[in-house]
């Protein structure tokens, strides 16, 4: 059972994300980190802007970075496999993703950390189309069961969120592929020696998705994202968030009142 929790200030976790980005880019597969990793990436960027510091510098100072980055043991990734095949179940898509996983691990699975101070080991523990697992290590072999990280891979709108709740399903059906057009390339200043670049869901699109999902941790993330964006001088375009959530429900030719009411709740909370 996986127990280790990672945030973006962990060098081994950031190395895995960087290797994933490189492998998918090299194979020309459009992708975005979504969910917790996207939330952490946006917040980390805002923190570094606001504090005029690197992420590593913040993590190794008196600044309590753990109060801002919610740790995770997995990484959610939406893929656009249409450059390989129009059918995400096509065997060619499966084979390409298997090749990506082996590219992430590489020949010997050893890489310099983003500071250059450590050696990170990456081992593909379990392959698979949906939930491959990597085992990470820092200055040692990746041999601990407490260092496992899952990549949760999604291939299209019918492949997310366990098809529940209904309003989230409809939201994903409408926007899954459209959101690739607003994907953001985030360059996180990890250390003076290196930035780490990854693709993440755009901030307005991420906020709208979290409102649609509306789990307790999503509300916590929403408030953190909004607060840090404001303080960093990069305010979120709430008009765009409202546009996404107020789109007409095709069944009734009116907006989904559940999503609209949740947006109104957020407006009250951020006042």
Long-range contacts (C-beta under 8 A, 24 or more apart in sequence): 1-145, 2-73, 2-74, 2-133, 2-145, 2-146, 2-148, 2-149, 2-150, 3-73, 3-145, 3-146, 4-73, 4-144, 4-146, 4-147, 4-148, 4-149, 5-71, 5-72, 5-73, 6-71, 6-72, 6-73, 6-136, 6-149, 7-40, 7-65, 7-66, 7-69, 7-70, 7-71, 7-72, 8-37, 8-40, 8-41, 8-44, 8-55, 8-69, 8-188, 9-44, 9-55, 9-56, 9-58, 9-59, 9-65, 9-69, 11-56, 11-113, 11-114, 11-115, 11-117, 11-118, 11-120, 11-138, 12-113, 12-118, 12-120, 12-121, 12-122, 12-136, 12-137, 12-138, 12-147, 13-136, 13-149, 14-113, 14-114, 14-188, 14-190, 14-196, 15-111, 15-113, 15-114, 15-120, 15-122, 15-136, 16-75, 16-104, 16-120, 16-122, 16-134, 16-136, 16-149, 17-75, 17-196, 17-198, 18-114, 18-196, 18-197, 18-198, 19-103, 19-104, 19-106, 19-111, 19-122, 20-75, 20-77, 20-100, 20-104, 20-151, 20-198, 21-197, 21-198, 21-199, 22-103, 23-100, 23-101, 23-103, 23-104, 24-79, 24-100, 26-103, 27-96, 27-99, 27-100, 27-103, 28-83, 29-79, 29-80, 29-81, 29-83, 29-84, 29-96, 29-97, 29-100, 30-79, 30-80, 30-83, 30-180, 30-183, 31-77, 31-78, 31-79, 31-80, 31-199, 32-77, 32-78, 32-179, 32-180, 32-183, 32-199, 32-200, 32-201, 33-75, 33-76, 33-77, 33-198, 33-199, 33-200, 33-201, 34-76, 34-77, 34-78, 34-200, 34-201, 34-206, 34-209, 35-75, 35-76, 35-152, 36-70, 36-72, 36-74, 36-75, 36-76, 36-221, 37-72, 37-75, 37-76, 37-198, 37-200, 38-76, 38-200, 38-201, 38-206, 39-70, 39-206, 39-210, 39-221, 39-224, 39-225, 40-69, 40-70, 40-72, 41-186, 41-188, 41-198, 41-200, 42-186, 42-200, 42-203, 42-206, 42-225, 42-228, 42-229, 43-68, 43-69, 43-224, 43-225, 43-228, 44-69, 44-188, 45-186, 45-187, 45-188, 45-232, 46-228, 46-229, 46-231, 46-232, 46-234, 47-228, 47-232, 48-188, 48-189, 49-232, 49-233, 49-234, 50-228, 50-231, 50-232, 50-233, 54-189, 54-190, 54-191, 54-192, 55-188, 55-189, 55-190, 55-191, 56-114, 56-115, 56-190, 56-191, 57-191, 68-224, 68-228, 70-217, 70-220, 70-221, 73-148, 73-149, 73-150, 74-149, 74-150, 74-151, 74-152, 75-149, 75-150, 75-151, 75-152, 76-152, 76-154, 77-151, 77-152, 77-153, 77-154, 78-154, 78-160, 78-176, 78-179, 78-180, 78-201, 79-153, 79-154, 79-155, 80-177, 80-180, 81-155, 81-156, 82-177, 88-155, 88-156, 88-159, 93-155, 94-129, 97-129, 97-153, 98-127, 98-129, 101-127, 101-132, 101-151, 104-134, 105-134, 109-142, 113-138, 114-190, 114-191, 114-193, 114-194, 114-196, 115-190, 115-191, 115-193, 115-194, 116-191, 116-193, 116-194, 129-153, 161-213, 167-212, 167-256, 167-258, 167-259, 168-212, 168-213, 170-249, 170-256, 171-208, 171-209, 171-212, 171-259, 174-247, 175-205, 175-244, 179-205, 203-229, 203-236, 204-236, 204-237, 204-240, 204-241, 204-244, 205-244, 207-236, 207-241, 208-241, 208-244, 208-245, 211-241, 211-245, 211-259, 211-262, 211-263, 211-266, 212-245, 212-259, 212-262, 214-262, 219-269, 222-266, 222-269, 223-269, 223-270, 226-266, 226-270, 227-270, 238-267
